[in-house]
């Protein structure tokens, strides 16, 4: 009887963790072309709402820092500056935010 309850608990825990794992990437601010799991995720309080991700201001938001790597450093050349602008524009369009909103979410 006790053994059955332990097995049932473990099964439910596994199913719950699996469900959470699969749900997280869809709630993350990340590049649309991302195929694999993000290697550098952070979770933080959202400085503003992100309707597309169903995140309200003050909720926890997941951000894939790897996809924003190009935006974190000052551009050393015109090519890097263009790459930063294109990355910012793509992410803003995908998440239906302004470019300033993306920067606010990253910085705050």
Secondary structure, 3 states (H helix, E strand, C coil): CHHHHHHHHHHHHHHHHHHHHHHHHHHEECCCCCCCCCCCEEEEECCCCEHHHCECCCCEEEEEHHHHHHHHCCCCCHHHHHHHHHHHHHHHHHCCCCHHHHHHHHHC
